[in-house]
Amino acid sequence: MKKLILIVMVFILTACASANALGSQSEIEQNEEKWQDAGISHYRFHLSLSCFCVFTQDMPLIIEVQDGKVVSMEFQSGHPIDPSLTELFNKYATIDLVFAELKAGLNGAADEVIVKYHPTYGFPTEATIDVEKEATDDELYLTLSDFEQLP
């Protein structure tokens, strides 16, 4: 009888652990669906990337997107964007790309991903991506703010 109880408890704990792991994924999927359902094709937002990086003093980036393509991207500070940073910034240049990067992190590309979402449109407003939990200074913090739907 004790063995049966132990086996049942193991199954219950395993199911709870699986549900928690899937909870984050389903949360991002629910919010991505909310974003898609909003049908916003032209928008502007501020993106702050914070990390152990040299460019953080120029943040945020002001990004305008139309029909899934970046129309403009510039530092709010007015400083020119160093071409060596373009690849990093392009990973997060649209809300759809932000979702893709966060989902990749949740699917194993990062050890930990923590996300807060916009209550109406579902897009991420804050995210922490820790690629390797044991490493120092590899965390990336994203903040999406000043969202504006454009005509």
Sequence and secondary structure as in RCSB ss.txt:
>XXXX:A:sequence
MKKLILIVMVFILTACASANALGSQSEIEQNEEKWQDAGISHYRFHLSLSCFCVFTQDMPLIIEVQDGKVVSMEF
QSGHPIDPSLTELFNKYATIDLVFAELKAGLNGAADEVIVKYHPTYGFPTEATIDVEKEATDDELYLTLSDFEQL
P
>XXXX:A:secstr
 HHHHHHHHHHHHHHHHHHHHHHHHHHHHHHHHHHHHHT  EEEEEEEEESS SSGGG  EEEEEETTEEEEEEE
TT     GGGHHHHHTTSSHHHHHHHHHHIIIIISSEEEEEE TTT  EEEEEEES TTSSS EEEEEEEEEEE 
 
